[in-house]
Amino acid sequence: MRIIFATLFCFALCGTHASAQSPVAPANGRVMDVSLGYSYVSRGENPSNRVGLYGADASFTMGMFPHLALRADLGYARAANVLGSGRHSDVLSYMAGPVLYPTAHRHFLTYLHGLFGGARVTGPVFVIGGPPDVGFANRFAWAVGGGVDCWISDAIAIRTGADYMRTAYFGPSLAIRGQNNIRTTASVVYFFGKHLRTRR
């Protein structure tokens, strides 16, 4: 939740500064960026409990058109002693997909993305009438969300965002079922080449 509030605050702050500036258009040439930062995942461990996992996230984005790019994303988050079971839980996600840039201003850039790929989920398996076991599942995963990049220099920005992420893991009946997760990220981004801050 703190990262979500930080995203909204950053957006509002950047928007205030940008109001006196003319908006800028994305560069016509291809733009690349790499990011590395912090990730928090609120994972649906079972229908009545959620687990908070902390970790890192990295991405690589290649611009294709002025308002469209392709992004590859790798994330890892972990929690210890899940729900007092003595077992840890982690999520390793590897996804890629399109990124849309609705607005680009001198002080900030907004984005929406849809990512598709896989996720390896490990952790306790809460069996009805028995002690928790441990397992892992590597299944199809996807995420949709968006965020904002706030420039701190001509080539570096702070990126904050939030996603709804769908993964799969064992339920109490030992059948693999979908899990509803919320992922928030805060990263440092470095842009290569003619970037989106260029004026008209």
N, C-alpha and C positions, 0 to 999 in steps of 0.2 A: 504493500500500500504506500509506503514512503516513496518508492521510486515512481509510482503513478502520480502522486502529488508533485514530486519534483519535475516530472514531465510537463504537467499542466502549468506549473510555475515558470519553468523555462520558456514554454511556448508564449505565455502571457508577457513575460519580461522582454523576450526577443521581439514580440509583436509590437510592444510599446516603442522600442528603439527604432524599429523598422518603419513605423508609421510616417516618419519625416523623410524617408528615403523612397526613391522610385524603385519598384520591384525589378528584379533581374530575371532574365530568361535563362534556362539551362543552356550550357554551351552546345554548339552543334557537333563538336567532335566527341569521340568516345572518352568517357571519364571512368577512372578506376579508383576504388578506395579499399582500404583494409581497416578493420576495427578489432579492438581487443578490450574486454571489460568484464564487469561483474554481472552475475545472473542470479535471480531468485525464482524458484519454481514452487508454486502452491499445488501440490499433487493430491489427487483424489485416491488415497490409499484404499479406502473402502467407503461404502455409501454414507457412513455416519462420521467419518473423521477425515481431516486433511492434514498433510505433512508438509512442512516448509523445508526445502532443499536449497543449499547455497553453493555457488560455484562460479564458473567462468564461461564466457561466450566469445567466439571469434567469427568474423565474417569477411568475405571478399565480394565486392560488387563491381560489375562491369557494365558501363553505360552502353546502351544499344541505340537509343533515339533520345531526343531532347527531354522527354518526360518518362522514359521507360528504361529499366535496367534489369539485369539478371543478378541474383545474389545466391551465394553458397554460404551456409551457416553451420557452425559446429558448436555444440553446447554441452557442458557437463555440470551437473549439480548433485550434491550428496547431503544426506542427513544421517546422523548416528543414533543408535538406540531408538528406533522408530516405535512410537506408542508404547514404550517400556518393554519391548520384545527382546532387547539385547542384540538385535540385528540392525545393520545399516541398510539404507536404500539409496540408490543413485539412478540418474537418468542421463544417458549419453545419446544425444540427438544429432543427426546428420541430415540436413535438408537443403533444398535449393528451389528457387522459383522466381517469378517476376516481381519487380518493385515499381510502383507508380509514384511519381512526384507531383502532387496536386498544385503545390505552390513553392516558389523559390524567391526569397528576398535576400537583401544584403546581409542580414543578421541571422536568418534562420531558413531552414529547408524542411518541409514536411514530407512524409512518405507513408505509403501503404504497401504491404507485401503479403503474398501468399506463398508459403513454403511447403514442399512435399518431399518425403524421403522415408527415413526410418528412425527408430529409437530403440535402444537396448535398455530395458528397465530391470533392475534387480532389487531385491528386498524380501522382507518376510511375507509368507503366505499364511493368512489367518484362516485355519481350517476349523470348521464348526465342530465343537466338542473335543478339540485337541490342541496341543501346544503349537505355536507358530513354527512353520518350516521356512526354508529359504529357497528362492528360485530366481530365474531370469527369463525374460521374453524379449526377443528381437523381432519387432513387427513394424508394419507400415505406420507412419506418423505424419501429421500435418499441423501447420500453424498459420493463423491469419491474425493480422494486427497492423500496428502502425506506430508512428512516433515523430520525433523532431530532432534535427541536427542544429545545434547552435554554434555558430562560428566563433572561434577564439583567435584565429589568425587566417591568413589567406589559404592555408593548406590543412589546417587542423580544426576539428569540431568535436563537441561533446554530443553524443547520441543517446537519447533516452527513449524507451519504447515499451509497449506492452502487447502481449499476444495471448490469444486463446490457443492452447496446444492440445492436440488429441493424441494419446498414446494408448497402449494396450498392456494389460497385465492380468495375473491370475486373480480370480474372485474366490470367495469362501467355498464354492462348489468345485474349485480347481479347474474351472473353465476360464479361458482367456476372454476378457471383456474389455471394452473401451474405457478409458479414463479421461476425465475432463480436468485439464490443468490450466493454470494461469501463470504465464512467464513474464517477468519484467527484467529489463536490462539497462545498464548504464555503461557506456563505452567511450573510449577515445578513438577518433577516426582520423586517418591520414589520407588525403586526396592526392592523386597523381594527375599531372597534365592540366589541361584547361578545364577548370572546375566550375561548379555551379554558382560561385559567388561573382563571376564576371559580370560587369555592368552591360546594359544594352549598348 
